[in-house]
Amino acid sequence: MNTEVVIPQLGGLVNLEVIDVLIKEGDFIEIGQPILILETDKASMEIVSDKAGLIQKILVTKGDKVSAHYPILHIKENDSGIPNVSLGAQRDELSEQLPLKKQTMNEVSLLNDFAQSLKTVYAGPAVRKLARELDVDLEKVLGSGTQGRITLDDLKKYVRDHQLIKTEKLATELRLLPDFSQWGAIAEKKLTSIRQKSAQTMSANWQNIPHVTHFEQANITELDKFRLAHQQKALDQGAKLTPLVFVIKAVTAALKEYPEFNSSLASCGTHLIMKNYINIGVAVETQEGLVVPVIHHADTYSLIELAIKLQDLSLLARQRRLSLAQHQGQTFTISSLGGLGGVGFTPIINWPDVAILGVSKKQQQPVWINDNWVKAEILPLSLSYDHRVIDGAQAARFSAYIAHTLEDIRTLLL
């Protein structure tokens, strides 16, 4: 049986670039076998086949832009393949079940509704009501629910994306660059897709969220002694203990103590969405740009387990092999420049989070302890927060909690 393999649901993402085709015509593919790699705004993701059979024709090439339901290839299914019944066949079957000469008005209405449903979208009453209020054509919205059902989040994302496009277009029209070549030789360097989309996201986050940054310092002298003393034990288990691992652990403890920092501001602006889970996004530098893999349920891991998880996700990010799920769902984000330098910076909040922690390079500084100056390892911290949700006193307490936890790592055991 000849059939078609299509792009699955992509969580509302559209126009993703095909960066690699992993199969060729004449190959036999199995269910679950990777066939394409797509590039998202944060990383890359594998597309696997949901059917098995012999590839007759490949319909996409490297560089194409695709969305959900876009056809990928034609295959000849094996004997175990289950044929797909078309909607047209379902409609014909329904028509046979309701012969015209015996149809009641209700049956005619049922048939008409069924036929109409083939042309419309799956969406609940709340989604349709909001779409009418926002004047949005639901046929243009990609659904991420079962069988392409459009959720409220899908509709809100569509509205946000279109508002962003209009804003960027207006900004481009009002800020035309001069002809730089009149002053000397120039060259153009194209930004990667990740850098382009990150720039759009950062611009929107900066414009829409009132940022305030609180600066803090943590004396990690004792932490460093502990870390170095147990480094070999960690290495024997395949992990490297870095200061960032301890920061993640301290942040998860702080989020439990101050749950407002683990929330999101509702679109209506009247309440907070409190999350009973802790997913930590960690910014990772790659050749294509900054990506943010997510450690889901980070509070459930030990230090060694966190170190291993961080290493694995960072490697996948640099190899552009993160799955869609691995860079979604963060509740709080950490951006660390510890390996590069700096004494502080103001990180941009990673919406829909309400705060982000920046970590700079540790420094040796003299501190006054017990009537003496002693040399200490000082770690600079920068907390940017959404001032609509968090005030300065809350930010100070949250930052101090993280610093105190890092200064006395025994509190991590409590």
C-alpha positions as CSV (number, residue, x, y, z in Angstrom):
1,M,0.0,0.0,0.0
2,N,1.4,3.4,-1.0
3,T,1.1,6.1,1.7
4,E,2.6,9.4,2.8
5,V,4.7,10.3,5.8
6,V,4.1,13.9,7.1
7,I,5.6,16.3,9.7
8,P,4.0,15.6,13.1
9,Q,2.6,18.2,15.5
10,L,5.4,20.6,16.5
11,G,3.9,22.3,19.5
12,G,2.8,25.3,17.5
13,L,6.2,25.9,15.8
14,V,6.0,26.7,12.1
15,N,8.3,27.2,9.1
16,L,11.2,25.2,10.6
17,E,14.2,24.7,8.3
18,V,15.3,21.3,7.2
19,I,19.0,21.1,8.0
20,D,19.5,17.4,7.2
21,V,17.8,14.6,5.4
22,L,18.8,11.2,7.0
23,I,17.3,8.8,4.4
24,K,17.3,8.3,0.6
25,E,15.0,6.9,-1.9
26,G,15.1,3.1,-2.0
27,D,15.8,2.8,1.7
28,F,13.5,0.7,3.9
29,I,12.5,2.6,7.0
30,E,11.1,1.4,10.3
31,I,8.6,3.1,12.7
32,G,10.6,5.4,15.0
33,Q,13.5,5.7,12.7
34,P,14.9,9.3,12.4
35,I,14.4,10.7,8.9
36,L,14.9,14.5,9.2
37,I,16.5,17.1,11.4
38,L,14.8,20.4,11.8
39,E,16.2,23.6,13.3
40,T,14.1,25.5,15.8
41,D,14.8,28.8,17.4
42,K,16.7,27.2,20.2
43,A,18.2,24.0,18.9
44,S,17.5,21.2,16.4
45,M,15.1,18.3,16.6
46,E,14.8,14.9,15.0
47,I,11.7,13.9,13.1
48,V,11.0,10.1,13.2
49,S,8.8,8.1,10.9
50,D,5.4,6.9,12.2
51,K,5.2,4.3,9.4
52,A,7.4,1.5,8.0
53,G,8.0,0.7,4.4
54,L,10.1,1.2,1.2
55,I,10.8,4.9,0.4
56,Q,9.6,5.6,-3.1
57,K,10.0,9.4,-3.2
58,I,11.4,12.1,-0.9
59,L,9.4,15.3,-1.0
60,V,11.7,17.6,1.0
61,T,15.3,18.8,0.6
62,K,17.8,20.5,2.8
63,G,16.9,24.2,3.3
64,D,13.1,23.7,2.9
65,K,10.8,25.3,5.4
66,V,8.2,23.0,6.8
67,S,5.4,23.0,9.4
68,A,3.0,20.3,10.9
69,H,1.3,18.0,8.4
70,Y,3.8,19.0,5.6
71,P,4.4,15.8,3.4
72,I,7.9,14.4,3.8
73,L,8.0,11.3,1.6
74,H,6.0,8.6,-0.1
75,I,6.5,5.0,1.0
76,K,5.2,1.6,0.1
77,E,4.1,0.1,3.4
78,N,4.9,-3.4,4.4
79,D,2.2,-6.0,5.0
80,S,2.0,-5.0,8.7
81,G,1.1,-1.4,7.8
82,I,-2.3,-0.3,8.8
83,P,-4.1,1.6,6.0
84,N,-5.3,5.0,6.9
85,V,-9.0,5.7,6.2
86,S,-9.5,9.1,4.6
87,L,-12.0,11.6,5.9
88,G,-13.7,11.4,2.5
89,A,-14.2,7.6,3.0
90,Q,-15.6,8.3,6.5
91,R,-18.1,10.8,5.0
92,D,-19.1,8.3,2.3
93,E,-19.6,5.7,5.0
94,L,-21.7,8.0,7.0
95,S,-23.8,8.8,3.9
96,E,-24.4,5.1,3.4
97,Q,-25.5,4.8,7.0
98,L,-28.0,7.6,6.4
99,P,-29.8,6.8,3.1
100,L,-31.3,9.9,1.6
101,K,-34.8,8.6,1.4
102,K,-34.8,7.7,5.1
103,Q,-33.0,10.7,6.5
104,T,-34.8,12.8,9.1
105,M,-34.0,16.5,9.6
106,N,-31.7,15.6,12.5
107,E,-29.8,13.1,10.3
108,V,-29.4,15.7,7.5
109,S,-28.1,18.1,10.1
110,L,-25.7,15.5,11.4
111,L,-24.4,14.8,7.9
112,N,-24.0,18.5,7.1
113,D,-22.2,19.1,10.4
114,F,-19.9,16.2,9.7
115,A,-19.1,17.5,6.2
116,Q,-18.5,21.0,7.6
117,S,-16.2,19.6,10.3
118,L,-13.9,18.4,7.5
119,K,-13.3,22.0,6.5
120,T,-12.9,23.5,10.0
121,V,-10.6,23.0,13.0
122,Y,-10.8,21.2,16.3
123,A,-11.2,23.8,19.1
124,G,-13.3,24.0,22.2
125,P,-15.9,26.7,23.0
126,A,-13.5,28.8,25.1
127,V,-11.0,28.9,22.2
128,R,-13.6,29.8,19.7
129,K,-15.0,32.6,21.9
130,L,-11.6,34.1,22.4
131,A,-10.8,33.8,18.7
132,R,-13.9,35.8,17.9
133,E,-13.0,38.5,20.4
134,L,-9.5,38.8,19.0
135,D,-10.7,38.5,15.4
136,V,-8.5,35.5,14.6
137,D,-9.2,33.0,11.8
138,L,-8.7,29.7,13.6
139,E,-8.0,28.0,10.2
140,K,-4.7,29.8,10.3
141,V,-3.7,28.6,13.8
142,L,-1.7,25.4,14.2
143,G,-3.0,23.2,17.0
144,S,-0.7,21.2,19.3
145,G,-3.4,19.1,20.9
146,T,-4.7,15.6,20.0
147,Q,-5.5,15.4,16.3
148,G,-4.4,19.0,15.8
149,R,-6.9,20.4,18.4
150,I,-6.2,24.1,19.0
151,T,-5.6,25.0,22.7
152,L,-5.8,28.4,24.3
153,D,-2.0,28.4,24.4
154,D,-1.8,27.8,20.6
155,L,-4.2,30.7,20.0
156,K,-2.3,33.0,22.4
157,K,1.0,32.1,20.7
158,Y,-0.4,32.9,17.3
159,V,-1.6,36.3,18.5
160,R,1.8,37.1,20.1
161,D,3.8,36.0,17.1
162,H,1.7,38.2,14.7
163,Q,2.0,41.2,17.0
164,L,5.7,40.6,17.1
165,I,5.9,40.5,13.3
166,K,4.0,43.8,13.0
167,T,6.3,45.4,15.6
168,E,9.5,44.3,13.9
169,K,8.2,45.4,10.5
170,L,7.4,48.9,11.8
171,A,10.8,49.1,13.6
172,T,12.5,48.1,10.3
173,E,10.7,50.8,8.4
174,L,11.5,53.5,11.0
175,R,15.2,52.6,11.5
176,L,16.7,52.3,8.0
177,L,20.5,52.0,8.1
178,P,22.7,54.4,6.1
179,D,24.8,53.1,3.2
180,F,28.0,52.2,5.1
181,S,29.9,51.5,1.8
182,Q,30.2,55.2,1.3
183,W,32.9,55.2,4.0
184,G,34.8,52.1,3.1
185,A,34.6,48.4,2.3
186,I,31.9,46.3,4.0
187,A,30.9,42.7,4.1
188,E,27.7,40.9,5.2
189,K,27.5,38.0,7.6
190,K,24.2,36.2,7.8
191,L,23.0,35.4,11.3
192,T,22.1,31.8,12.0
193,S,18.4,31.0,12.4
194,I,18.9,30.5,16.1
195,R,20.5,34.0,16.5
196,Q,17.8,35.6,14.4
197,K,15.0,34.1,16.4
198,S,16.8,34.7,19.7
199,A,17.1,38.4,18.8
200,Q,13.4,38.6,18.1
201,T,12.6,36.9,21.4
202,M,15.0,39.0,23.5
203,S,13.6,42.2,21.9
204,A,10.0,41.2,22.7
205,N,11.0,40.2,26.3
206,W,12.8,43.4,26.9
207,Q,10.0,45.6,25.5
208,N,7.2,43.8,27.3
209,I,8.7,43.1,30.8
210,P,9.7,45.8,33.2
211,H,13.2,44.6,34.2
212,V,15.0,45.4,37.4
213,T,18.3,43.8,38.3
214,H,19.5,43.1,41.9
215,F,23.2,42.3,42.4
216,E,24.5,40.0,45.1
217,Q,27.8,38.3,46.1
218,A,28.4,34.9,47.6
219,N,31.5,33.8,49.5
220,I,32.1,30.3,48.1
221,T,35.5,29.7,49.7
222,E,34.2,26.7,51.7
223,L,32.1,25.5,48.8
224,D,35.2,25.5,46.6
225,K,37.1,23.5,49.1
226,F,34.3,20.9,49.3
227,R,34.0,20.8,45.5
228,L,37.7,20.2,44.9
229,A,37.9,17.6,47.7
230,H,35.1,15.6,46.1
231,Q,35.9,16.2,42.4
232,Q,37.6,12.9,41.8
233,K,34.7,11.0,43.4
234,A,32.4,12.8,41.0
235,L,34.7,12.2,38.0
236,D,34.6,8.4,38.9
237,Q,30.9,8.6,38.4
238,G,31.1,10.5,35.1
239,A,30.4,13.9,36.5
240,K,32.3,17.2,36.9
241,L,31.4,19.3,39.9
242,T,31.4,22.9,38.7
243,P,30.2,26.0,40.7
244,L,27.2,26.1,38.4
245,V,26.0,22.7,39.7
246,F,25.9,24.1,43.2
247,V,24.1,27.3,42.0
248,I,21.4,25.2,40.4
249,K,21.0,23.2,43.7
250,A,20.8,26.5,45.7
251,V,18.3,28.0,43.3
252,T,15.9,25.0,43.5
253,A,16.0,25.4,47.3
254,A,15.3,29.1,47.0
255,L,12.4,28.5,44.6
256,K,10.7,26.3,47.2
257,E,11.2,29.0,49.9
258,Y,10.0,31.8,47.6
259,P,7.5,30.2,45.1
260,E,6.6,33.5,43.5
261,F,9.9,33.3,41.6
262,N,8.7,29.9,40.2
263,S,5.5,31.4,38.7
264,S,4.2,33.1,35.6
265,L,2.1,36.2,35.2
266,A,-1.3,35.4,33.6
267,S,-2.0,37.0,30.3
268,C,-4.9,39.0,31.8
269,G,-2.4,40.4,34.4
270,T,-4.8,39.7,37.4
271,H,-3.2,36.6,38.9
272,L,-0.1,34.4,39.0
273,I,0.2,30.9,37.7
274,M,2.0,29.0,40.5
275,K,3.9,25.9,39.4
276,N,4.3,22.9,41.7
277,Y,7.3,21.7,39.8
278,I,10.8,23.2,39.3
279,N,12.4,23.1,35.8
280,I,15.6,25.0,35.5
281,G,16.7,26.3,32.1
282,V,20.5,26.8,31.7
283,A,21.8,29.0,28.9
284,V,24.4,27.2,26.8
285,E,26.7,28.8,24.2
286,T,26.9,27.0,20.9
287,Q,28.5,27.9,17.5
288,E,25.0,28.8,16.2
289,G,24.1,31.0,19.2
290,L,22.7,30.7,22.7
291,V,20.3,27.9,23.5
292,V,18.5,27.0,26.8
293,P,18.1,23.3,27.5
294,V,15.9,22.5,30.5
295,I,16.6,20.3,33.5
296,H,13.1,19.1,34.3
297,H,12.3,18.4,38.0
298,A,15.7,19.7,38.9
299,D,14.9,19.6,42.6
300,T,14.7,15.8,42.6
301,Y,18.4,15.3,41.6
302,S,21.5,14.9,43.8
303,L,24.6,17.1,43.1
304,I,26.2,14.2,41.1
305,E,23.0,13.6,39.1
306,L,22.6,17.3,38.4
307,A,26.2,17.5,37.1
308,I,25.6,14.5,34.8
309,K,22.3,15.9,33.6
310,L,23.8,19.3,32.9
311,Q,26.7,17.8,31.0
312,D,24.4,15.6,28.8
313,L,22.1,18.5,27.9
314,S,25.0,20.9,27.2
315,L,26.6,18.3,24.9
316,L,23.3,17.7,23.0
317,A,22.8,21.5,22.7
318,R,26.3,22.0,21.1
319,Q,25.6,19.0,18.8
320,R,22.2,20.5,17.8
321,R,20.5,17.3,18.9
322,L,18.2,18.6,21.6
323,S,14.6,17.4,21.3
324,L,11.7,19.8,21.5
325,A,10.8,18.7,25.0
326,Q,14.4,19.3,26.2
327,H,14.2,23.0,25.7
328,Q,10.7,23.7,26.8
329,G,8.9,24.1,30.1
330,Q,11.5,26.0,32.2
331,T,10.2,27.8,35.3
332,F,13.4,29.7,36.1
333,T,16.5,30.3,34.0
334,I,20.2,30.6,34.9
335,S,22.7,32.3,32.6
336,S,26.4,31.7,33.6
337,L,29.4,33.5,32.3
338,G,31.6,32.0,35.0
339,G,34.1,30.5,32.5
340,L,34.5,33.8,30.6
341,G,34.7,36.6,33.1
342,G,32.9,39.8,34.1
343,V,31.9,41.2,37.5
344,G,28.2,41.4,36.8
345,F,25.6,41.8,34.0
346,T,21.9,42.3,33.6
347,P,20.4,39.2,32.0
348,I,17.1,39.5,30.1
349,I,14.2,37.5,31.5
350,N,13.3,34.3,29.6
351,W,9.5,34.7,29.3
352,P,7.2,33.3,30.6
353,D,9.6,33.2,33.6
354,V,9.4,36.1,36.1
355,A,13.1,36.1,36.9
356,I,16.6,35.0,35.7
357,L,19.8,34.6,37.6
358,G,23.1,35.7,36.0
359,V,26.4,34.2,37.3
360,S,29.7,35.9,36.6
361,K,33.3,34.7,37.2
362,K,34.4,34.1,40.7
363,Q,37.1,36.5,42.1
364,Q,39.5,36.5,44.9
365,Q,38.8,39.4,47.3
366,P,39.7,40.3,50.8
367,V,36.8,40.0,53.3
368,W,36.6,41.1,57.0
369,I,36.0,38.0,59.1
370,N,36.5,37.8,62.9
371,D,38.5,41.1,63.1
372,N,40.8,40.0,60.3
373,W,41.1,40.4,56.6
374,V,41.1,37.0,54.8
375,K,41.3,36.0,51.2
376,A,38.0,34.7,49.9
377,E,36.5,33.3,46.7
378,I,33.6,35.6,45.8
379,L,30.9,34.7,43.2
380,P,29.0,37.6,41.7
381,L,25.2,37.0,41.2
382,S,22.8,39.2,39.1
383,L,19.0,38.6,39.5
384,S,16.8,40.3,36.9
385,Y,13.1,40.2,37.8
386,D,9.7,41.2,36.5
387,H,8.7,44.2,38.6
388,R,5.0,43.6,37.9
389,V,5.3,40.4,40.0
390,I,8.3,40.9,42.3
391,D,9.3,43.9,44.3
392,G,12.8,44.9,45.5
393,A,12.5,43.5,49.0
394,Q,11.5,40.0,47.6
395,A,14.4,40.1,45.2
396,A,16.8,41.0,48.0
397,R,15.6,38.1,50.2
398,F,15.6,35.6,47.3
399,S,19.2,36.6,46.3
400,A,20.4,36.6,49.9
401,Y,18.9,33.1,50.4
402,I,20.9,31.8,47.4
403,A,24.1,33.5,48.6
404,H,23.7,32.1,52.1
405,T,23.0,28.6,50.8
406,L,26.2,28.7,48.7
407,E,28.2,30.1,51.6
408,D,27.2,27.2,53.8
409,I,26.5,24.2,51.6
410,R,25.4,22.1,54.7
411,T,22.1,23.8,54.3
412,L,21.6,21.9,51.0
413,L,21.2,18.8,53.2
414,L,18.3,20.2,55.2
